[in-house]
Amino acid sequence: MVADHTAYSRWNDEYVDRDPRDLLAEVYQRYGHEVTLASSFGAEDVVLIDMACQVNPSPEVFCLDTGLLFDETYQLIERIQSRYSLRFQAYRPRQTVAEQAKEFGEALWLRDPNRCCALRKLEPLLRALDGKTAWISGIRREQAPTRKNAQLVEWDQSHQLIKVNPLAYWTDQMVWDYIRDHALDYNPLHDQSYPSIGCVPCTRPVKPGESARAGRWAGFDKTECGLHEDEG
Ligand code: SF4
């Protein structure tokens, strides 16, 4: 389906003060099976999955399984799949971690994390988005300076499709209030000073006073894996 720019850009005004479920319902109604929801199973993602399941009996959800996720994340993925009726798909890199080490050397993430993310996240993302008209993400303006201009609905220039960020204006407090009010399951690492959770080698707990994403790629001038590079 060719995206109707006038329709979705209007949604930014129409839905700015409304419940994110209203926007999700509109997006699913208009684009149906051509919509997919990206999930790393962080706090925002468990909220979005819960909301999506309220307006769609079986939403498509995908994750980028780099093969380097925390055990806690893999266990949460299992539990979420048991709880909800999802059309779930994990997209994995072309190479296993061992195959990548053989071609590029051990621990590529320590020497060239951009290359590693390109191989283990960005290429699988292209496959996940292939044939879609819109994708849904859990990014919020408050998360990082690179996300401060995120819109509810925007054109993803890199992937040439509509990107929907239903929680763009939500605060941390709103996310956690929703999780508690709806008794949602979430990654236990969030209770151990991991506000943002990615691959094991590139994620550490944050210290008091640090930003939510300070624990990602610590020591590198890198704050995003490239999935959301149009923000900023
Ligand atoms: S987050 Fe780290 S380990 Fe994961 S794909 Fe990116 S560089 Fe590699």
Boltz pocket constraint, residues with backbone or C-beta under 6 A from the ligand:
constraints:
  - pocket:
      binder: B
      contacts: [[A, 66], [A, 68], [A, 109], [A, 112], [A, 113], [A, 114], [A, 116], [A, 117], [A, 118], [A, 120], [A, 121], [A, 198], [A, 199], [A, 200], [A, 201], [A, 202], [A, 225]]
      max_distance: 6.0
